Amino acid sequence: MRYLSFKPLRFLIITLLVFAMSLSMMVVPQRVAAQTSSQYYERSFEWDYDGQHWTWNLSIPVALYDAYCAVPNSIRTKDGPAGYGYLTTTRDYYIRLLAQKLDDTATQMGYDDYAKASFVLAFAQSIPYTSDLETTGYDEYPRFPIETLVDYGGDCEDTVILFASLTLIMGYSVVYINPPNHYAAGILGDNWRGAGVTYPKDSNQTYYYCETTGTNFKIGQLPQEFTGQNMYIYAIDENRQFIPTIAMMPPTVHPSPTQSDMDSPIDPNLAIISPPAIPDPIAQPVLPLSFNLIVENPVLFAIIILAIAASMVATVISIRRPIRMSQASASPPLNTLSTESDQATEKFCIYCGADNKSYAAFCEKCGQPIS
């Protein structure tokens, strides 16, 4: 194992260790978000909340997605951030079914109003941030909730619009909050903790800040960069929302939203599609990252452990080797020739006149002590 103490090999081992750890981040199986059948987009969502890891598999009608995609960007953005009520589709039957499932699941978990809203916020935060310019070619391209789900991505206003649509359907009062170059939501709460805005200005109603970009932001938790910044507050006019020329036939089985407009007659001019079955979100305990790595990549995990062990052995050997060398140099080596410096510092015996080595304490010839 002595060869492990050589610096080039130690560097190689450390490089392999870093490579193995980087490889683990790249090859860990990622959640597959995009599968398409002739009728539905199959999407799978994962998020953590209240010590549980939630998964939710959805089948989203292709025809419904296409109907929203057909809306030109010029119409989406014509009123700017103040007009995003147009994209807040609380009357979309599919979105209402999703909101009902989230509400039912939260109720079964015993969540109160704050925890229910937090549950939905964690779901919205789980959708990755994507740049409009990179994904659509537009500097600004606000998405409808169905688009955000199918695209499995969006920027700040996209996940906020999804969150607002779901919580409005669940019965919360929601406004949009527009900090500088950002978009968020405010949800009306009763003495909740954290940052909030009073709206209307002279009322006693507090809308608590909800950040959907990034994970682990709590309701009322304001990102530091917006502290002390001016923010615009926009009410959401649900009457201005876009309604696509497509409709779903309400299922005859429970659960389904109970609002009266869900039971109203369907316009015969609309295209009719049947809603897919929507399963309940599934919860399981949150597993440590290390355990997930072992389960999903046992071979890679073993390689990482071996690399770490080899690096530790190399480090220990490299540390012990200089110690041994320093111990050896503390006393002169045996059976070696004297160097020139040794000759220059020889000790002279005053008793017999013999020359002795510089470190000699007694004369090598007569045995008398040498001072």
C-alpha angles and dihedrals in degrees: 000000000000091000090067089072092068110107097229092055093045089052090049092052093049090048091052090049092052090046092051092050091047091048090054090059092050101044101039102118109261124215108270106232105169122065123136134198126183092272108021143040108225112217132175123202129193131188141153125236135157094356093308131110109221128202126186126183115200135186109208119193113249091213091056092050091048091051091058094042089057091069108102118239090235089066094045093055103032094105096035122219090332090064101054090112083085088069096042098101104192090151095057105116094214093051089049090054090052092049090050091051092050091047093048092048093048090049091052089052090054095244120164123220094279093048092047091054090045090051091056091044091056089051092052092046091055092069108095122247113249130179117246091217093054097043102036108014091241125112088222124021114160112202132216113239092254090054093050091052095047095041088047090216146059143149129264099294093046097059090039092055090050092049093047093049093052096045094044089055089049089058103262124135109237136181132184118247119204115196117177109302092346143086131216141152136247121211123199111244139176109239094323120165128257139032120343144157129233111238127209089030097238096040131095093237117120121200110198119221116255119194114198098174108091129004136277096030109142126215106276093022108128118199109247094240090064097051109124093005124133114250133194118225119210125191115221114239104202091186090069096055122124116253114197123225091252132082139189124230105238112245119244094225129084136282106056133133112280101208113128095237088062089063096047119115115275119242106254090218092064123094108250123218130172116244116242123240110273114206125209118263109263122226131203132164115280109257122214115256091243092056092049089051092052093048097045100036112022094158094048090046090054090050091052092050092049091048091051091048092049091049092051092049091049091050093050092049093047090052095047095048097065089046092057091047092051091049091051093050092054091080128031116266116255124243095016132128120257116254125225090262090055091054092049093057101041118147119237119220110225091200103056103005095240123147117238136187117274094250096047116122095187130035111265090214107042101013095233118144115264118216 
